[in-house]
Amino acid sequence: MTDRAYALFEEQQAARGINLEEVKARLKELRIETPSWGYGDSGTRFKVFQKEGVPRDPFEKFEDAAQVHKLTGLAPSVAIHIPWDKVDDYGKLRAHAENLGLSIGAVNPNLFQEDDYMLGSVTNSDAAIRRKATDHLLECVDIAKETGSRDLSLWFADGTNYPGQGSIRKRKGWMQDSLTEMYKALTPEMRMLIEYKCFEPAFYHTDLADWGMAYNMALKLGPQAEVLVDTGHHLPGANIEHIVAYLIDEKRLGGFHFNSRKYADDDLIVGSVNPYELFLIFYQILSAASDGDAGIRSCVSNIAYMIDQSHNIEQKIPAMLRSVLNVQTQYAKALLVNHEEVEEAANRHDVLAAEHAVRSAFEFDVTPLLHVLREEQGLPLDPMKAYLSSGYGNGILARGKGGASW
């Protein structure tokens, strides 16, 4: 049945001018980083929910992450969060990851869970607290050096709840001072990926509230600073694919934190609410992949695709499997867009034909393509089913409750 379904799919795509061998080659290159915190206990503003079998330390988080990569071939690196993943010997953690066929990905500083940071970390009016926060950023640079990590992912909860609570302009300057000191500590291979969020936990103003502020900060710091787009960190109605296209054109799109939201939070599984948006993000990226500007092509080829989700009510490993598979599915669909057809329709001002050329790729069922791809890679056709029947989920129940949490 797989062969017959794929043969029909191949015939359909050939008629549209799509070379599936090229599509499969691109799919085999896709890499999605999973977050260590997505495997641990997490919760809402009201409670952290403890589940049986969650990892008790960073080493067990990597063991669970290895299951996701083993079954999908998509997730060879794991982001860490400090101090959630703090260990005495990062060389030992790195070796453990490598023995599992993984690497340590982005290092994420934590500047929001200590009492000192209630009124800000790098933007706090207290110079001693700003110093403490900056020292933590420098500590994370050192950890990245030990773990072989390229990226430092930066998100700040800093902001104010009321007018007059703090000087917005002074806070802007303090943040730049701190990040400048961190930037100078980077090795030439490292990048700072600057994230933003329109609101929360501060409700009057957030010090890095949107992509423009993050972009401006990156420009001030230098070429090793780029913008990280979290798909859940925007006001309702924001055109994220427009932001993506703009940042690519400026050669400053460094990466993504993939997740989804219905209202104002961002920890739903990526693609679970608006898969078309995820598809359109990839459409913009792939439309720039063959640009005549070498800088734009380089930007696109270095985008870090990362999951940022805390699975509160879901089982951790199945939720992460669903996350990376959703990304793969929408990426596969975006690879089916015939860009020449889109451009030709746009150039003759045929609005509906141009829109149809994009949307028709989204409407294809790519299951036959993904099944053949997995067969060629020696992976299970249905990674979720393979996990559920593997017994791994039952085996880790021996860990009990009370595992690592954020």
N, C-alpha and C positions, 0 to 999 in steps of 0.2 A: 504494500500500500504506500509506503514511503517513497519508493522509486516512481510509482505511477503519479503520486501527488506532486513530487518534485519535477517530473518530466513536464507535466502540465504547467506548473509554475514557471519553469525555465522557458517554455514556449511563449507564455504570456509576456515575460520580461524581454525576450528577444524581439518580439513584435514592437516593443516600446523602445528598443535601442539600448537595453541594459545588459551588460555582460556580467553574468552571475559569478564567473570565476574571479573577476576583479572585486565584486561585492564580498565574496567569501574571504578573499585575501585581506580586505579591510577589516572585516569582522574578527578575523583571527588576531589582528593587532590590537583590538580594543582591550583596555585595562581599566578596571574600576577598583579604587581603593576603598576598603571597608574600615569602619572606625572601631577601635577597641571598645569604646564605651557602648557601642550597639550590642555587645554581647553580655554586658553586665546588667545588674539590677538598675532600674530607673523608675521614674514616676512623673507625676504632675506637680503643680504647685502645692498640692494637698498631701501627697504621700508618695514615698518610694515603695513600690510593690516588690516584695521578695518572692522569687520563684525558685523552685528546686532545680538544681543542676547548673546554675549559672557559674561562670568562672570565679574562683576565689582569689586569683592574682593575675598579673599580666601574662604569665606563661600559659595559663589555661585559656586566656582570651585568644592567644595565637593558635592554640590547638583547635579551638572551635572555628576560628577564621580559616584554618587550613582545610576544614571540611567543605567550606563554601568554595574555595579555589579548586579543590580536588574534583568537585562535582560539576563545576561550570567552566573551569579554565579561564575565568575572567578576573579573579581577584588576588593577584600575587603579592599585594602589599597591604599593610595595616597601619593606619594612623594611630598615634598615641597621644594621650592627654596628660599633662603634668600639672599637679602631682598625682592624679588618679592612677597613673602607670609608673610611678616612681619606684625604682629598684636600686639596690646597692651597686649592682654591676651591669651596666648597659651593654658591655661586651658579651656578657653571658646571655642577655635577652636577645641580642642580635644573632648570636650563634644558634640559639634555640629556634628563632624564626627561620634562619637559613636551613636548619636541619629539617624543618617542616615544608621546605620549598617556598618560603615566604621571605619578604624583606620588610624592614621597618620604614613606613612612609612618612607622611608629614608629622611634625611635632607641633602640638597645640598647647600654648601656654594657658594657664587658668588664672585669670585676674578678676574673679567674680565670686569666689566662695569663702572669702575670709572677712571677718568683721571689719578689718581695716579698710576694705574696699567698698563699704556701704555707700560712701559719697564719692566714689571714684577711685581709680587706681593710678594710671599714668596722668590723669587729669585732676587728681585730688589737690586741693589748695594747700595741703600739708606736704611740705617738701620731703619729709622723712618717708611718708607713704609713697610718694612718687619714686623715691630712690629704691624702696623695697620692690615696687612693681617693675622698675627698669632692671634691677638685679635679677628678677625672675626671668625676664625676657632674655637676658644674657646667659642665664643658666640653661635655658632651652636651646640657645645657639650651641652651647657646649655639648648638650645632649645630642643634638643633631650631628655634630662632628663625630661623636662616639658611635652613633648608630648608623652612620653613613646616609643620613637623611638629607634630601635636597631642599625640602620646602618647610618653611615655618608658617603655619596658618594662624592668623591673628584676628580674633574677635574680641571686642571690648564692650562690656556692659555699661560703660561710663556714660553718664548723662545726669539730668536733673529732673525733679518732679514739679518744681515751682519756679516762676519768674523771680529773679533775685537770689536764688539759691547759690548760684555760681556765675562767674563771668564766662560767657560762652567764648569770647575771643581769647582770654587768658588760657582757658582749657585747651583750645585749639593749639596754642603755642606750646603748652606743656606736652601735649601728645606728640607734636612734631619733634620736640627736643628728645623725648624718650626713644622714639622710633629711629631718629638719626643716630643715636648712640648704638642701638641694636644693629642698624644697617651697617655701621662701620665694623662690627664684629663678624660679619658674614664672610665665609670663604667665597672665592669667585664663582663656585658652582652652585651656591645656595640662592634661594629666592625667598622674599617675604611676600606672602599672599594676604592682602588686606581685605578683610570682610567688613560688611556693613549691615545694619538692621534699622528699619524705619522707626521702630519704637520697642520698648520693653527690654529690660525691666524699668528703665526710666520713662516717665510718661509725659514730661513737658518737652524735653529735647534730648536727643541722643548725639553724642559727640561725633560719631561716624554714622550718619543716618541714611545715606544713599550712595549709589555707585559713583556719583560725581565727586563727593567728598573723598571717597576712597581713592579715586583716580587722581584727584588733585594732590593727595598725600603721596601717592606713588611717584608722581612727577617730581615732587620736591625732593624725594629721597634718592631716586636714581633708577637706572635700568634694571636692577635686581629686585625692584618692588613692583608688584602687579596686583590687579584686582581679583578678588575671589567672589564669585556670584553664588550666593546661597538662594536656591529657588524658593525658599519659604520666607525670605526676609524683605518682602516688598508690600507696598500698600495695595489694597484690592484694585484690580484692573490694570496693574502695571504690565507693560508690554516687555516681558523679560527678553524675548528674542531680539527686540530692538536694542536693548542694552548690550546684549551679547554681540550683535553686529557692530555696534559703535565701538566697543572696546577692542574687538578684533582689528577694526580699521585703524585704531590708535596703537595697535600692537601692545596692548596692556591687559589682555585677558589671560590671567594665570591659571584659573581653575574654577571648579564648581564644588559646592556642597549640595548634593542632590537630596531632596526630600519633597514632601508635598503638604499642602494645607488647604483647608476649606474656608477658614475664617482668618485667624491671625496668628496661629502657632504653626510650627513647621516640622513636626516629628511624625507625620504620616508617611507611609511607604511611598517612595518616588513613583510617579505615574499612576497612583491609585485614584486621584481626583481628576486630573486634567492631563491625560496622556498625550493629547494633541499638542499641548504646550511644550512638552518634552521633545516630541517629534520636531516641532518647529525650531526649537533651540538647535537641535542637531542639523536641521536643514540649513540654518544660517552658517554653522560651522563648516559643513561640507561644501557649501557654495563658495567659501573662501579658500578651501584647501588647494585649489588649482589656480589661485590668483597669480597674476604676473609679478606681483611684488614679493620678493623673497622674504622680506621681513614679516609680511602677513602669513605666508606659508609656514615660516618658522614659529610664529605665535600659535598657529593652529596645531602644529605638530607637538607643541609642548604643553598643551592644556592638560591639567590634572583633573581627572574625573573621580570625585570622591563622594561617598555616601556620608551623610551626617544625620543620623536618626537614632533616637533612643526608643526602643520598642517596649512600651509600657504594659500593654495587655496581650501582646503577641508572644509566641515562643521565639526565642532570640535567633536561632540559626535558620529556621524556616522563613522568618521575616527578612533576614538578610539575603537568603536565596531569592526570595521573591523580588527584593529590591534590585539586585544586580541583573536578574533576568528581565525585569521590566525595562531597565536601561538598554540592555542588549536588543530587546525587541524593537524599541523605538529607534535605536540607532540603525538597525537593519532596514526598517521602513524608510528612514531618511536616505539611506544609500540607494534606494530605488527611484529617487527623484531624477528625472531627466532634465538637467539644468539647461541644456540647449533649447529644449522645448519651452521651458519657462521663459527664457530670455527672448526667444523669437516671438512668443505671444505678447510679452510685455512691450517689445519694441514696436509691434503693430497696434498697440493700444487695445488689445483684446483682453479685457480685464477678466472675464469669466474663464477664458481658455487658460490664462496664466494661473489663476487660482485652482482650476481643475487639475492642471499639470502637477501642482504641489499636493493637493488633497488626494488625488487618486493613488499616490504612493502610500499614503497613510492608511488607505482602506484595504490594502492587500493583506491577506493572512500570510504571514511569513513563517508559519510553523513548519511547512515542508523544507524551507531553506535552512532553518535552524536545526532541524533533525539531521539533514545531510551534513551540515557543518559539524555537528557533534559526533556523528559517525566517523567523519574524517579525522577528528581529534581524539578519538577513543574515549569519548565522554558518554554518559548515559543520555538517552534521548529526552528523558524527563528527570532533570536533576532533583526536583522536589520529591517525586515518587521514590527515587533512588535513596534519598536521605531518609525518608520516613520508613523505608524497609531495611535500612542498614543496621539498625539497632544502636547507632551512636547516641541518639537522643535518650534512650533508656539507660545506656551505660553511664552517662554523666550524671544521672540522678543520684548516684552515690555521693556526689559532692554535698548533697543536702541543701539547706537554705542558708542564707547569710553570706552570699558571695560578694565579690567586689561590686561597688556601686559608686555612682557619682553624687 
